[in-house]
Amino acid sequence: MRVVRTVEQLREAVGFMRGAGQGPVGLVPTMGYLHDGHASLLRRAGEMCGTVVMSIFVNPIQFGPNEDFEAYPRDERRDLELAEREGADIVFIPAVEEMYPREIRSKIVVSSLTTRLCGASRPGHFDGVTTVVAKLFNMVQPDYAYFGLKDAQQVAVLRQMVDDLNMNVKIVPCPIVREADGLALSSRNVYLSAEERLQALVLSRSLREAHSAVEEGRAATTDEVRELLKSTISSSPLADIDYAEILTFPQLEPLEGNFPLVETDGEIIMALAVRFGRTRLIDNMIFTPKEVAALV
């Protein structure tokens, strides 16, 4: 495994692997503090590609002024151990000054999809995500790029960017990885106190219960499912709901409150963002209501 820290070194390393005929190049962009969710992305990339590149970069332009950029957890040694164990060939760990050597005046903005869910409560966040990912795509020129569906809105936004701009890369969404008790893996889970972590299990439970209610016909409309999600989450005293929404996926279009979900063409997403103390967690479930109803 080769560790590089400059754009020039990265391009040279990727070029060498391409020249050696190592097959497709896969990119796994991360902000570090890696966990089993990131490991699953590396394994998927390794199954599909001859060269696996991982980036580790806490991107300042996707953090708001009152967010946790400085406090975001970092552990380079641990990250490199996991990357090597899971088969990364090249790990790119740039300094902020390497990625942004001067004031950045060009950004990529994806409209519409970024105004809802996390985009509504974190203005400018997705502009920072799309811009840094586009920079990484330009640096690496990957054939495939791997992103976890825990942040399904991010996946939808990046797919839109790639399609709109005819970028020569395929976005590969990968399933959410959870702890045995259902909590979605996140680098921010380290912030949770023992009690907050226990109560955070209400997120995955609310999604499962809402899915079962749709399956059994107990919740048929958007409003009914949303209220079930909120009432379940609110049973946790420490939970402070940012949003609990039901949208089409990947278009992220809202559905009317009394819209019968089984009449939806395609997939929907039940998406959550909830604070426990100072920690904001997201979770979601994507499914096709018609297929769920057909199982009954």
N, C-alpha and C positions, 0 to 999 in steps of 0.2 A: 504494500500500500504506500502510495506517495502522498505526502502532505505538501501543499503549495499555498502560498500566501499572497501572490501577486497575480494580476490578470495575465501578464506575460508568461509566468510560469505555468498557469492553468492552461493557456492555449498551447503552449509547447507540449505539456504532458498529454493533453487530449489528442493533439496532432500526432504525437509519437504512437499512441495506441491505434489511431485510425490507420496510420501508415503501416503498422504491423499486421493489419487485417484482422483486428480483434472483434469485428462485427459491430452491431448497432451500439450506440452510446445512450445510456440512460442517466438522467439527472434526478437526484433527490434533494430538493432545496429544503433546508431546515434552519431553525434558529438555535439549534443546539439543545443542551440538557436532554440528551436523547433517552428514549424509553422504548419499550417493546413495540409501540406503534411505529416509531421510526424504523426499528429493526425489520418490521414486516414490509415496509416500503423498499428497503434495501434488498430483502429476499425476493420480492416481486421483480425488482429491476434486474437482479442477478439471473432470474429465470428467463428473462426476455432479451437480455443484452450481453454483449461480450465485454463491454467496459461500463463500469458503474462509477459515476461521479456524485459525490455528496458535497453540498455546500453547508457550512456552518457560519451563519452571520445573523446577529441580532440587528435588524434593520431599523435604524432610528426614524426613518420617514414614515413608517406605518404606525408609530406611537403618537398619541395625542399629548398635549402639554401636561396633563395631570395623570398620565398612565405610567406604567412600571418599567420604562426602558432601562434606567440605571439599576433597578433592583431585579431585573429579569434574571432568573438563575442561569449560571454558567459553570461548566466544569469540563474544560478542554481535554484533560487527560482521560477522564471517564468516557467522554464522547469518542475519542480516538480508539479506545479499547473496543467499544461496541462496534464502531465502523469497521475495524479490521476483522473482528470476529464474524461480522455478517457479510464480508466479502467486498467491501468498497475497494476500488482500485485507486481512486484519486479523491482526496479530501481537500476542499478549498476553504481556507479559513482567513478571509481578508480582514484587515483593519477597516474602520469606518473611512479613514482617509484614502484607502485604496479604492473603495467603492464610490466614494464621493470626494474626489480630490479638490473640488471647488463647489461653490453653491450650485445646486442643481436647478436648472431653469426649464427642463423638459420633463414632463410626466405623461404617463398614459392614464387616461380616465375612461372607464367603462360606465356609461350612464345607465339609468333605470335599475339594473340589478343591484347597484351599490347603494340605493337610497332606502332600502328596507333592511329589516333584521339588524345585524351588527353595523351596517352602514348608517342606519338612522341614529344610533347611539354613539358611534365612533366616526364622526365626519372626517373625511380625508384618509381614513385607514386603508381602504382598498386602493386608493390612488398610490399609496406607498407600496402596497403589495404588488400591484400590476407593474409598477415601474421597476422594482428590484427584480422581479421574475423575468421581465423582458430583458433587463441587463444581463442576467445569468444566461438566458437563452442565447443572446448575442455572443457571449463569451464562450460558451460550451458548444453551441450548435448541436444540441442533443436530438436524437431521433424520438425519444420518449421522455416524459417527465412525470413523476409520481407524487401524488398528493393524497392525503388521507381524507376520507369523507366525514370525519368529525367536524371539520369546517367545510360543510357542503356548499355554503355560499361562496367561499373562496374558489372551490372547484368550478362552480357555475360561472363565476366572473372570469376565471382564467380560460375556460373553454370559449367564452364569448370573445375574449381578447384574441386568442389564437385564430378563431374562425374569421373574425372581422379583419384582421391584419394579415391573413394568409401566411401565418408563421408555419414553418416547415417542422413542426413538432406535434406529437400526439400526446394529449393529456390522458394519463391513466389514473382514474379514481380507484382508491383502495379502501377496503372495509374498515369501519371503526374497530379498534382493538380495545377491549375492556378488561378490567380486573375481574377476578372470579365473582365478586359481589355485584358486578354490573357497572361500576363507575368507569366512564370513558377515560382512557389514559390521556394525560395532559401534563406538560412541563409545569404548569401552574398549580397542579395538585399539591406540590410541596408547600405551598402557602397555607394550606388548610390545617386548622387545629384538629385534634382527634374528634371533637364533637361536630365540627363543621363537615369533616369528611364523612362521618356517619350519616348526617342529615342530607348530604349531597346525593346519597343513593336514591333520593326521591326523584331525581331527574330521569334516570333510566326506568324507574318504576312507573312514573307517570306516562312515559311513552308506551311501555308495554300494556298498561291498563287501557289507554286510549285506543291502541291497536286492537285489543281484544273487544272493546266496546263497538268498534266499527265492524269487526268480524261477526259479532253476535247480533248486530242490529240495534244495540242499545244507544248508540250515538250515530246519527245518520248525516247530520249537516255540519258545516264548518263551525257554526256557533256552538253546537253541542260538543264537538270534540275540543274546541278551544276552552270552553268552560270546564270540561272534565280535566284537561291538563292543568289549568290554573288552580282548580279546587284541590287536586291531588298535591301539587307543589306547595300550596299554601298550608297544607297540613304539617309541613316542616317549619317550626317557629323561626328558624334562622334564615329561611329562604326569602330573598327579596327579588321579585320577578322583574327582569328587564323586558323580556317579551316571551310570549308563547303563541306561535303563529302557525297557520296552515296555508301553504302556498303550492302552486304547481311547481314541478321540478323538471328540468333545470331552469325554466323560464322565470321562476320566482314571481309569478303573477298572483295577486290576491284572488280569493274566491269569495263570492257573496256569502253573507252570513247564513242564509237559509238554503244555500246550494247543496243539493244531495250529492254527497261525495262519490257514491257509486256511479254517478253519471259523468264523472271526470274522465276525460280521455288522457291516458298516460299516468305518470307517477305524480304523487304529491309528497310534500315534505312537512312533517311536524317538527318545528324548530324551536329550541329553547335557549334562552340566556338568563341565568339566575346568579345573583351574588350571594355568597356566604361570607359574611364579614367583609374583608377587603378583596376577596377573590371572586372574579367573575368567571363562571363556567358556562360552556355551551355544550349542547347535545342535540341529537336529532334522530329521526327515523324516516326513511324513504320507502314508500311502498305504492302499489297500484290498487286502489280501492275495489275496482271491478274484480280483480283476481282474488282479493281477500273475501269479498262477498260470495264469489263462486264456490269457495271452500265450505260454506255453511250447508 
